[in-house]
Amino acid sequence: MTAEFPKPCNKAAHLLGRAVLRLAGWTCKGEVPASRNLVIIAAPHTSNWDFILLLAAAYSFRFQINWLGKDSLFKTPLGPLLSYLGGIPVNRSRANRMVEELAARIRQSDG
C-alpha cells in the first residue's frame, strides 16, 4: 500500500473548509501539487482570520497541513485542538534555529 500525498483530511474537515470559504465569499481554484512534501506560506498574515482561511483552503482541497503558532496559544484550553489541527508551537522569545529544524522535519517527513 502506498501513502497518499499530500495527506488527505477527513470528509467533515473538507465540508467545513468549503463552507467557511463560501461564507467568506472565497473560492479555490487549481490543484494540489502531487508532491510528497510542500510548503504553503499564508502571508502577509494581517489578521487572525488568515489562519482560519488557510485551514479552510487546505481542507477544501482535501489535504491536512501542519502550521506554526506562538507557543502561548498552545498553553490555553484550545491547545489540544490546535495540536490536533496540525499546530506546531514556536517559542519566539529566543533564537532556536527554527528554519533548520523545519527543513530537517520536512526532509524526514512521510508527507
TAVEN-V510155 format. One record per residue. N is the residue number from 1. RES is the residue in one letter. PHI is phi as a letter, one per 40 degrees, with the letter a starting at -180 (none if undefined). OMEGA is omega in radians with two decimals (* if undefined). NEAR is the number of other ideal C-beta (glycine too) atoms within 10 Angstrom. Layout:
N;RES;PHI;OMEGA;NEAR / N;RES;PHI;OMEGA;NEAR
//
This chain:
1;M;none;3.12;3 / 2;T;c;3.13;4 / 3;A;c;3.11;9 / 4;E;c;-3.12;11 / 5;F;b;-0.25;17 / 6;P;c;-3.08;21 / 7;K;c;-3.11;15 / 8;P;c;3.01;15 / 9;C;c;3.13;21 / 10;N;c;-3.06;11 / 11;K;c;-3.13;9 / 12;A;c;3.12;9 / 13;A;c;3.12;19 / 14;H;c;-3.14;17 / 15;L;c;3.11;12 / 16;L;c;3.11;16 / 17;G;d;3.13;24 / 18;R;c;-3.14;19 / 19;A;c;3.13;13 / 20;V;c;3.14;18 / 21;L;c;3.13;18 / 22;R;c;3.13;12 / 23;L;c;3.14;9 / 24;A;c;-3.14;12 / 25;G;g;-3.12;6 / 26;W;b;2.97;13 / 27;T;b;3.09;10 / 28;C;b;3.11;15 / 29;K;b;3.11;4 / 30;G;g;-3.11;6 / 31;E;b;3.06;7 / 32;V;c;3.10;15 / 33;P;c;3.10;9 / 34;A;c;-3.08;9 / 35;S;b;3.13;10 / 36;R;c;3.13;12 / 37;N;b;3.05;13 / 38;L;a;-3.12;14 / 39;V;b;3.09;9 / 40;I;b;3.13;12 / 41;I;b;3.07;7 / 42;A;c;-3.05;14 / 43;A;b;0.17;6 / 44;P;c;3.11;7 / 45;H;f;-3.12;11 / 46;T;c;-3.08;7 / 47;S;a;3.06;9 / 48;N;c;3.06;7 / 49;W;c;3.13;12 / 50;D;d;-3.14;13 / 51;F;c;-3.12;17 / 52;I;c;3.14;14 / 53;L;c;3.07;16 / 54;L;c;3.12;17 / 55;L;c;-3.13;21 / 56;A;c;3.14;23 / 57;A;c;3.13;20 / 58;A;c;-3.13;23 / 59;Y;c;3.14;26 / 60;S;c;3.05;22 / 61;F;c;3.06;18 / 62;R;g;3.02;18 / 63;F;b;3.13;21 / 64;Q;c;-3.11;16 / 65;I;b;2.91;20 / 66;N;b;-3.08;13 / 67;W;a;-3.12;15 / 68;L;b;3.08;13 / 69;G;a;3.13;18 / 70;K;c;-3.00;12 / 71;D;c;-3.13;15 / 72;S;c;3.09;12 / 73;L;c;-3.09;14 / 74;F;c;3.13;17 / 75;K;c;3.11;10 / 76;T;b;3.07;10 / 77;P;d;3.11;6 / 78;L;c;-3.08;12 / 79;G;d;3.14;16 / 80;P;c;3.10;11 / 81;L;c;3.14;11 / 82;L;c;3.08;17 / 83;S;c;3.11;13 / 84;Y;c;-3.14;8 / 85;L;c;3.06;18 / 86;G;h;-3.10;16 / 87;G;c;3.06;21 / 88;I;b;-3.11;16 / 89;P;c;-3.14;16 / 90;V;b;3.04;16 / 91;N;c;-3.07;11 / 92;R;c;-3.07;13 / 93;S;c;3.14;9 / 94;R;a;3.05;5 / 95;A;c;-3.07;7 / 96;N;a;3.08;11 / 97;R;f;-3.06;9 / 98;M;c;-3.11;13 / 99;V;c;3.13;8 / 100;E;c;3.14;9 / 101;E;c;3.13;12 / 102;L;c;3.10;15 / 103;A;d;3.11;12 / 104;A;c;3.11;11 / 105;R;c;-3.14;12 / 106;I;c;3.14;14 / 107;R;c;-3.07;8 / 108;Q;c;-3.03;8 / 109;S;c;3.06;12 / 110;D;c;3.10;8 / 111;G;h;*;14
//
